[in-house]
């Protein structure tokens, strides 16, 4: 057990260091997120000035929501998908499977290291995010604690989605198209571009059956104190439900992928 934990720590450390090797790529990603926040702020200010506001949020709260949602969505990006796809295409995945450490554990550790490595960049970018976007203090101390818990659940959900997309590479070898669709759908239905409260009823109902709302909309709504009582409990139940469902799907797909590799003689 001790050796296994040490191995996982090594995977986390290597993934953490890899991000800093390609730090300029991360810097450009941060600049892209900041530019998106600025554009969203500009668009929504224009919308609020031209129409009577009947939404759940005033303008300042909405801008805070968009700022936090976009920073959070970037932080939780499942980077393990690209790594897994590349190693499957080169055949290096055989070495990973042969290691005396659970394969999914390896991938999860690498994803954790990648996410942790983005935190320093996030802290440096935060003042700029305040400048181009906007921010408010949490609604209360309770909201802060619940937001952190919700954020951790959102991390699990995005990690499992990333693992699922990566494992598909065992059959397709190329998932760039799937990733492109995921990024668009995730940003839209997670509420990073438009809060789900402002969706047309039919689309809002459809979004409620997807896991993406658990990635940004629910955690940020908790941060702002927009969810209370039964709605707050329901939000956590949604996140827990999707975390468990996606975990089981990862285990199922990995079992099939492992069997597929053995059948093919890989």
Wavefront OBJ file of the C-alpha trace (Angstrom):
o trace
v 0.000 0.000 0.000
v 2.817 2.396 0.931
v 4.654 1.730 -2.347
v 1.443 2.225 -4.285
v 0.770 5.571 -2.635
v 4.342 6.639 -3.370
v 3.797 5.752 -7.013
v 0.636 7.845 -7.168
v 2.511 10.782 -5.620
v 5.170 10.405 -8.309
v 2.506 10.509 -11.029
v 1.057 13.679 -9.476
v 4.515 15.259 -9.262
v 5.463 14.416 -12.860
v 2.197 15.781 -14.194
v 2.645 18.933 -12.106
v 6.146 19.490 -13.507
v 5.034 18.850 -17.085
v 2.682 21.828 -16.949
v 5.552 24.142 -16.060
v 7.648 22.785 -18.916
v 4.895 24.015 -21.248
v 4.074 27.066 -19.131
v 3.793 29.432 -22.096
v 0.963 27.312 -23.454
v -0.819 27.679 -20.106
v -0.212 31.430 -20.106
v -1.880 31.747 -23.507
v -4.788 29.655 -22.230
v -5.208 32.053 -19.313
v -5.117 35.033 -21.655
v -7.797 33.358 -23.772
v -10.015 32.851 -20.732
v -9.549 36.475 -19.653
v -10.428 37.673 -23.148
v -13.562 35.522 -23.130
v -14.575 36.954 -19.745
v -14.104 40.477 -21.080
v -16.200 39.763 -24.185
v -18.966 38.173 -22.123
v -18.969 41.127 -19.764
v -19.244 43.568 -22.683
v -22.067 41.623 -24.315
v -24.098 41.223 -21.132
v -23.713 44.875 -20.163
v -25.126 45.762 -23.551
v -28.011 43.306 -23.117
v -28.885 44.632 -19.675
v -28.815 48.236 -20.856
v -31.112 47.565 -23.798
v -33.732 45.382 -22.086
v -35.622 45.378 -18.832
v -33.903 43.030 -16.421
v -36.209 40.257 -15.262
v -33.535 37.668 -14.514
v -32.553 36.132 -11.205
v -29.415 38.322 -11.015
v -28.525 41.969 -11.134
v -25.787 42.971 -13.556
v -22.907 42.995 -11.059
v -23.830 39.545 -9.776
v -24.121 38.231 -13.331
v -20.656 39.517 -14.221
v -19.283 37.895 -11.059
v -21.016 34.671 -12.048
v -19.499 34.713 -15.564
v -16.021 35.526 -14.236
v -16.005 32.725 -11.684
v -17.696 30.209 -13.980
v -15.145 30.693 -16.759
v -12.137 30.570 -14.447
v -13.538 27.452 -12.826
v -14.302 25.760 -16.147
v -10.735 26.371 -17.300
v -9.269 25.073 -14.034
v -11.295 21.848 -14.264
v -10.405 21.088 -17.892
v -9.743 17.316 -18.172
v -6.196 17.342 -19.579
v -5.748 13.599 -19.156
v -7.757 13.031 -22.345
v -4.967 14.285 -24.606
v -2.305 12.366 -22.682
v -4.225 9.111 -22.881
v -5.004 9.530 -26.572
v -1.352 10.217 -27.408
v -0.050 7.214 -25.465
v -2.577 4.904 -27.114
v -1.582 6.124 -30.582
v 2.143 5.643 -29.914
v 1.701 2.295 -28.176
v 3.250 3.533 -24.932
v 0.005 2.612 -23.232
v 1.272 -0.985 -23.052
v 3.939 0.123 -20.590
v 1.348 1.924 -18.479
v -0.899 -1.125 -18.292
v 2.061 -3.331 -17.365
v 2.977 -1.175 -14.363
v 2.099 -2.658 -10.940
v -0.206 0.285 -10.246
v -3.888 0.429 -11.157
v -4.197 2.034 -14.588
v -7.168 4.261 -13.729
v -5.308 5.298 -10.571
v -2.352 6.368 -12.711
v -4.586 8.496 -14.915
v -6.443 10.007 -11.966
v -3.155 10.944 -10.305
v -1.905 12.591 -13.480
v -5.139 14.556 -13.796
v -4.845 15.698 -10.169
v -1.265 16.826 -10.725
v -2.288 18.744 -13.840
v -5.134 20.509 -12.021
v -2.939 21.411 -9.050
v -0.310 22.824 -11.399
v -2.854 25.313 -12.777
v -3.548 26.848 -9.364
v -0.455 29.144 -9.361
v -1.465 30.466 -12.781
v -5.017 30.948 -11.547
v -3.839 32.991 -8.544
v -1.673 35.179 -10.795
v -4.542 35.665 -13.253
v -7.121 36.461 -10.587
v -6.324 40.212 -10.298
v -6.599 40.505 -14.077
v -9.901 38.621 -13.966
v -11.189 41.176 -11.474
v -10.124 43.924 -13.862
v -11.683 42.535 -17.061
v -14.633 40.880 -15.318
v -15.883 41.301 -11.793
v -16.062 39.515 -8.488
v -18.055 39.544 -5.278
v -17.450 37.981 -1.915
v -19.301 34.713 -1.233
v -22.832 35.124 0.058
v -21.771 33.783 3.477
v -19.215 31.613 5.233
v -21.562 28.674 4.770
v -21.731 29.404 1.036
v -17.922 29.392 0.906
v -17.657 25.973 2.545
v -20.447 24.492 0.446
v -18.913 25.991 -2.704
v -15.584 24.258 -2.006
v -17.377 20.932 -1.532
v -19.359 21.488 -4.729
v -16.165 22.428 -6.580
v -14.538 19.151 -5.533
v -17.548 17.231 -6.842
v -17.352 19.209 -10.090
v -13.689 18.193 -10.337
v -14.614 14.530 -10.009
v -17.267 14.860 -12.709
v -14.956 16.554 -15.226
v -12.169 14.075 -14.463
v -14.441 11.109 -15.125
v -15.690 12.707 -18.344
v -12.071 13.231 -19.412
v -11.243 9.605 -18.646
v -14.243 8.402 -20.651
v -13.229 10.451 -23.682
v -9.653 9.240 -23.396
v -10.651 5.574 -23.082
v -12.636 5.855 -26.316
v -9.232 6.184 -28.002
v -8.743 2.435 -27.556
v -11.271 2.009 -30.379
v -11.007 5.219 -32.406
v -7.343 6.306 -31.857
v -8.455 9.866 -32.653
v -10.921 11.829 -30.542
v -10.177 15.424 -31.547
v -13.700 15.787 -32.918
v -15.199 14.423 -29.706
v -13.121 16.870 -27.662
v -14.237 19.775 -29.840
v -17.890 18.862 -29.314
v -17.293 18.403 -25.583
v -15.709 21.846 -25.149
v -18.614 23.566 -26.889
v -21.353 21.568 -25.178
v -19.658 21.856 -21.790
v -19.322 25.636 -21.978
v -22.900 26.060 -23.126
v -24.722 23.642 -20.843
v -22.476 24.192 -17.826
v -23.684 27.789 -17.819
v -20.232 29.278 -18.425
v -21.557 31.430 -21.289
v -25.185 31.899 -20.230
v -26.588 31.129 -16.775
v -29.102 28.316 -17.061
v -31.760 30.562 -15.495
v -31.794 32.520 -18.749
v -32.241 29.487 -20.994
v -35.591 28.991 -22.765
v -37.727 26.526 -20.754
v -37.304 23.624 -23.203
v -33.505 23.965 -23.382
v -33.309 24.495 -19.611
v -35.210 21.255 -19.055
v -32.885 19.462 -21.477
v -29.834 20.871 -19.660
v -31.149 19.490 -16.373
v -30.715 15.952 -17.734
v -27.033 16.525 -18.555
v -24.033 16.407 -16.189
v -22.594 19.721 -17.353
v -24.670 21.925 -15.044
v -22.818 20.247 -12.156
v -19.513 21.581 -13.494
v -20.039 25.350 -13.284
v -23.641 26.463 -12.859
v -24.375 24.681 -9.586
v -21.081 25.467 -7.771
v -21.119 29.146 -8.755
v -24.812 29.463 -7.847
v -23.944 28.084 -4.406
v -21.088 30.597 -4.107
v -23.485 33.455 -4.848
v -26.136 32.164 -2.464
v -28.632 31.655 -5.280
v -29.526 28.158 -4.060
v -31.115 27.689 -0.665
v -32.960 24.971 1.233
v -34.314 22.159 -0.910
v -32.723 23.612 -4.059
v -29.314 23.463 -2.389
v -29.825 19.853 -1.346
v -31.043 18.991 -4.834
v -27.903 20.549 -6.347
v -25.628 18.325 -4.255
v -27.716 15.261 -5.060
v -27.325 16.010 -8.776
v -23.555 16.276 -8.420
v -23.312 13.088 -6.370
v -25.525 11.253 -8.853
v -23.378 12.203 -11.842
v -20.129 11.525 -9.995
v -21.276 7.983 -9.208
v -22.752 7.314 -12.666
v -19.640 8.551 -14.470
v -17.365 6.584 -12.121
v -19.256 3.391 -12.939
v -19.083 4.193 -16.660
v -15.314 4.678 -16.408
v -14.940 1.293 -14.729
v -17.182 -0.373 -17.325
v -15.430 1.181 -20.330
v -11.996 0.404 -18.888
v -13.030 -3.223 -18.368
v -14.137 -3.432 -22.006
v -11.015 -1.610 -23.220
v -8.731 -3.948 -21.247
v -10.526 -6.958 -22.705
v -10.266 -5.425 -26.184
v -6.494 -4.956 -25.821
v -6.062 -8.549 -24.646
v -8.157 -9.917 -27.524
v -6.152 -7.909 -30.058
v -2.914 -9.165 -28.521
v -1.823 -5.680 -27.363
l 1 2 3 4 5 6 7 8 9 10 11 12 13 14 15 16 17 18 19 20 21 22 23 24 25 26 27 28 29 30 31 32 33 34 35 36 37 38 39 40 41 42 43 44 45 46 47 48 49 50 51 52 53 54 55 56 57 58 59 60 61 62 63 64 65 66 67 68 69 70 71 72 73 74 75 76 77 78 79 80 81 82 83 84 85 86 87 88 89 90 91 92 93 94 95 96 97 98 99 100 101 102 103 104 105 106 107 108 109 110 111 112 113 114 115 116 117 118 119 120 121 122 123 124 125 126 127 128 129 130 131 132 133 134 135 136 137 138 139 140 141 142 143 144 145 146 147 148 149 150 151 152 153 154 155 156 157 158 159 160 161 162 163 164 165 166 167 168 169 170 171 172 173 174 175 176 177 178 179 180 181 182 183 184 185 186 187 188 189 190 191 192 193 194 195 196 197 198 199 200 201 202 203 204 205 206 207 208 209 210 211 212 213 214 215 216 217 218 219 220 221 222 223 224 225 226 227 228 229 230 231 232 233 234 235 236 237 238 239 240 241 242 243 244 245 246 247 248 249 250 251 252 253 254 255 256 257 258 259 260 261 262 263 264 265 266
